[in-house]
């Protein structure tokens, strides 16, 4: 009987094991028909209907960028009105935040823990604003002629906005002064280069802020990003961030607060993208990005920590820089100490699409200070597990008012409180808080801060996506920081363990009983 039972168990159990492994390790692939339809849609780029090089309005000599804008608006008559209400123009949105009510938030008035915010440094920070002339003296957001059409629609890659206090204007002369006639003859839909001109280099350099948005995406490979892969569909930003009347789908939760008009994976892939039902069940509580972006900063490193408390150190009365072993700047007198990381593994949080933000007027109630807060938990029906980059740093705060302090970072002239010019924290904070219209006690310390940035780019090929054991394991689980729910394989529960053991024993007992019964019945038939 024993000799017959072992082969029987092998025949019954081994196929079951292989089936289970095959299901769990099956590549996370789309329906082939759906994938082919998407390739056709993305590949069907609209052709230019107008040769702008033949338009008489664009043949004249342009003496200012505003003249170019007026020429654009003379034909595209309603586009200016559309942009007047666009967050790329206003740098703020109306939002309802639980506990605050209706507020207007955006780069215009929010703080961060990179360059701390644009307040007091508009002339230099607003190089990335889609307009001309927004400096420390303010800006009239009703004037359409100050809109910068070219920064988004130049297809020549030659249009530049000047650095160092130009308030969004292009250079007037020199090698980077724009050839307006050449550029206007070659305008079109925004490309990756147009979007990346600001989003790749935010916070002062390539990939500093986001970690998953950088210049390598302009010409990348499948292992870095399957969507922007130059040998694949070579998708552009606007293929996912679809736009109508200058309203673009997408949310950057460093400034955004509400869950609407988002660009989502399910727009193209559907709510059941996998061939295996068990994987589709995961999408109820797990964002697509969690499994499909196992690492970010795949090509160039991203800044993970920014310590402002060490800024303003000088050598022989002059600012200096230090480099780390990777060739990145690890210390600058103007910015303090920075830590970089490549191929970084995300951290994970519950997120339901709603967020709150620290305002300069807010009182600090917890440490480390959350510059922004992503809402959600396991019991929230809309919340999913999301991968995030958490940028950590040290910023000045007022120990008496218990507020994060606004510093003025830049000025054209010394002696006016610009930290990057005068290297004087007291003068910088005095001017920064004066510009913010807020009181401060005259004292400052430095406080640890955190800023949460959801990750959605640098999607890996399906064979590189996370496997079951990356999360469902007792040691080193990707989700070890999320402890408000029970996860099989990661967590222990005496009740669940007992039930599991009983089920296993019951199953084995049933198999043994069935096998024994068949052997006994076979012997009786033979007799």
Secondary structure as the mmCIF struct_conf table of DSSP 4:
data_model
#
loop_
_struct_conf.conf_type_id
_struct_conf.id
_struct_conf.beg_label_comp_id
_struct_conf.beg_label_asym_id
_struct_conf.beg_label_seq_id
_struct_conf.end_label_comp_id
_struct_conf.end_label_asym_id
_struct_conf.end_label_seq_id
HELX_RH_AL_P HELX_RH_AL_P1 UNK A 2 UNK A 25
BEND BEND1 UNK A 26 UNK A 26
HELX_LH_PP_P HELX_LH_PP_P1 UNK A 29 UNK A 31
HELX_RH_AL_P HELX_RH_AL_P2 UNK A 32 UNK A 43
HELX_LH_PP_P HELX_LH_PP_P2 UNK A 45 UNK A 48
BEND BEND2 UNK A 49 UNK A 49
HELX_RH_3T_P HELX_RH_3T_P1 UNK A 52 UNK A 54
HELX_RH_3T_P HELX_RH_3T_P2 UNK A 56 UNK A 58
BEND BEND3 UNK A 59 UNK A 60
HELX_LH_PP_P HELX_LH_PP_P3 UNK A 61 UNK A 62
BEND BEND4 UNK A 63 UNK A 64
HELX_RH_AL_P HELX_RH_AL_P3 UNK A 65 UNK A 75
BEND BEND5 UNK A 76 UNK A 76
TURN_TY1_P TURN_TY1_P1 UNK A 77 UNK A 78
HELX_RH_AL_P HELX_RH_AL_P4 UNK A 79 UNK A 84
TURN_TY1_P TURN_TY1_P2 UNK A 85 UNK A 85
HELX_RH_AL_P HELX_RH_AL_P5 UNK A 87 UNK A 90
BEND BEND6 UNK A 91 UNK A 91
STRN STRN1 UNK A 93 UNK A 97
TURN_TY1_P TURN_TY1_P3 UNK A 98 UNK A 100
STRN STRN2 UNK A 101 UNK A 105
BEND BEND7 UNK A 106 UNK A 106
TURN_TY1_P TURN_TY1_P4 UNK A 107 UNK A 109
BEND BEND8 UNK A 113 UNK A 115
BEND BEND9 UNK A 118 UNK A 118
TURN_TY1_P TURN_TY1_P5 UNK A 119 UNK A 120
HELX_RH_AL_P HELX_RH_AL_P6 UNK A 122 UNK A 125
HELX_RH_3T_P HELX_RH_3T_P3 UNK A 126 UNK A 128
BEND BEND10 UNK A 129 UNK A 130
STRN STRN3 UNK A 131 UNK A 131
BEND BEND11 UNK A 132 UNK A 132
STRN STRN4 UNK A 135 UNK A 135
TURN_TY1_P TURN_TY1_P6 UNK A 136 UNK A 137
STRN STRN5 UNK A 138 UNK A 138
TURN_TY1_P TURN_TY1_P7 UNK A 141 UNK A 142
HELX_RH_3T_P HELX_RH_3T_P4 UNK A 144 UNK A 146
STRN STRN6 UNK A 147 UNK A 147
BEND BEND12 UNK A 149 UNK A 149
HELX_RH_AL_P HELX_RH_AL_P7 UNK A 150 UNK A 153
STRN STRN7 UNK A 154 UNK A 154
BEND BEND13 UNK A 156 UNK A 157
BEND BEND14 UNK A 164 UNK A 165
TURN_TY1_P TURN_TY1_P8 UNK A 167 UNK A 168
HELX_LH_PP_P HELX_LH_PP_P4 UNK A 169 UNK A 171
BEND BEND15 UNK A 172 UNK A 174
TURN_TY1_P TURN_TY1_P9 UNK A 175 UNK A 176
BEND BEND16 UNK A 177 UNK A 177
HELX_RH_AL_P HELX_RH_AL_P8 UNK A 180 UNK A 184
TURN_TY1_P TURN_TY1_P10 UNK A 185 UNK A 186
STRN STRN8 UNK A 187 UNK A 187
BEND BEND17 UNK A 189 UNK A 189
HELX_RH_AL_P HELX_RH_AL_P9 UNK A 192 UNK A 199
TURN_TY1_P TURN_TY1_P11 UNK A 200 UNK A 200
BEND BEND18 UNK A 201 UNK A 201
HELX_RH_3T_P HELX_RH_3T_P5 UNK A 202 UNK A 204
BEND BEND19 UNK A 205 UNK A 205
TURN_TY1_P TURN_TY1_P12 UNK A 206 UNK A 207
BEND BEND20 UNK A 208 UNK A 209
BEND BEND21 UNK A 211 UNK A 212
HELX_RH_3T_P HELX_RH_3T_P6 UNK A 215 UNK A 219
STRN STRN9 UNK A 220 UNK A 220
TURN_TY1_P TURN_TY1_P13 UNK A 222 UNK A 224
TURN_TY1_P TURN_TY1_P14 UNK A 226 UNK A 228
STRN STRN10 UNK A 229 UNK A 229
TURN_TY1_P TURN_TY1_P15 UNK A 230 UNK A 233
HELX_RH_AL_P HELX_RH_AL_P10 UNK A 237 UNK A 240
BEND BEND22 UNK A 241 UNK A 241
STRN STRN11 UNK A 243 UNK A 244
TURN_TY1_P TURN_TY1_P16 UNK A 245 UNK A 246
STRN STRN12 UNK A 247 UNK A 248
TURN_TY1_P TURN_TY1_P17 UNK A 253 UNK A 255
BEND BEND23 UNK A 258 UNK A 261
TURN_TY1_P TURN_TY1_P18 UNK A 265 UNK A 265
HELX_RH_AL_P HELX_RH_AL_P11 UNK A 266 UNK A 269
BEND BEND24 UNK A 271 UNK A 271
BEND BEND25 UNK A 274 UNK A 276
HELX_RH_AL_P HELX_RH_AL_P12 UNK A 277 UNK A 282
TURN_TY1_P TURN_TY1_P19 UNK A 283 UNK A 285
STRN STRN13 UNK A 286 UNK A 286
HELX_RH_AL_P HELX_RH_AL_P13 UNK A 288 UNK A 292
BEND BEND26 UNK A 294 UNK A 294
STRN STRN14 UNK A 296 UNK A 296
BEND BEND27 UNK A 299 UNK A 300
STRN STRN15 UNK A 302 UNK A 307
HELX_RH_3T_P HELX_RH_3T_P7 UNK A 308 UNK A 310
TURN_TY1_P TURN_TY1_P20 UNK A 311 UNK A 312
STRN STRN16 UNK A 315 UNK A 315
TURN_TY1_P TURN_TY1_P21 UNK A 316 UNK A 317
STRN STRN17 UNK A 318 UNK A 318
STRN STRN18 UNK A 321 UNK A 323
TURN_TY1_P TURN_TY1_P22 UNK A 325 UNK A 326
BEND BEND28 UNK A 327 UNK A 327
STRN STRN19 UNK A 329 UNK A 332
TURN_TY1_P TURN_TY1_P23 UNK A 333 UNK A 335
STRN STRN20 UNK A 336 UNK A 341
BEND BEND29 UNK A 342 UNK A 343
STRN STRN21 UNK A 344 UNK A 344
HELX_LH_PP_P HELX_LH_PP_P5 UNK A 345 UNK A 346
STRN STRN22 UNK A 347 UNK A 351
BEND BEND30 UNK A 353 UNK A 353
STRN STRN23 UNK A 355 UNK A 357
TURN_TY1_P TURN_TY1_P24 UNK A 360 UNK A 361
HELX_LH_PP_P HELX_LH_PP_P6 UNK A 362 UNK A 364
BEND BEND31 UNK A 366 UNK A 368
STRN STRN24 UNK A 369 UNK A 370
BEND BEND32 UNK A 371 UNK A 371
STRN STRN25 UNK A 372 UNK A 374
TURN_TY1_P TURN_TY1_P25 UNK A 378 UNK A 379
TURN_TY1_P TURN_TY1_P26 UNK A 381 UNK A 382
STRN STRN26 UNK A 384 UNK A 398
TURN_TY1_P TURN_TY1_P27 UNK A 399 UNK A 402
STRN STRN27 UNK A 403 UNK A 404
HELX_LH_PP_P HELX_LH_PP_P7 UNK A 405 UNK A 406
BEND BEND33 UNK A 412 UNK A 413
TURN_TY1_P TURN_TY1_P28 UNK A 414 UNK A 415
BEND BEND34 UNK A 416 UNK A 416
HELX_RH_AL_P HELX_RH_AL_P14 UNK A 419 UNK A 422
HELX_RH_AL_P HELX_RH_AL_P15 UNK A 425 UNK A 436
TURN_TY1_P TURN_TY1_P29 UNK A 437 UNK A 437
BEND BEND35 UNK A 442 UNK A 442
STRN STRN28 UNK A 445 UNK A 454
BEND BEND36 UNK A 458 UNK A 458
HELX_LH_PP_P HELX_LH_PP_P8 UNK A 459 UNK A 461
HELX_RH_3T_P HELX_RH_3T_P8 UNK A 462 UNK A 464
BEND BEND37 UNK A 465 UNK A 465
HELX_LH_PP_P HELX_LH_PP_P9 UNK A 466 UNK A 467
HELX_RH_3T_P HELX_RH_3T_P9 UNK A 468 UNK A 470
TURN_TY1_P TURN_TY1_P30 UNK A 471 UNK A 471
BEND BEND38 UNK A 472 UNK A 472
BEND BEND39 UNK A 474 UNK A 476
TURN_TY1_P TURN_TY1_P31 UNK A 478 UNK A 481
BEND BEND40 UNK A 484 UNK A 485
TURN_TY1_P TURN_TY1_P32 UNK A 488 UNK A 490
BEND BEND41 UNK A 491 UNK A 491
HELX_RH_AL_P HELX_RH_AL_P16 UNK A 494 UNK A 526
#
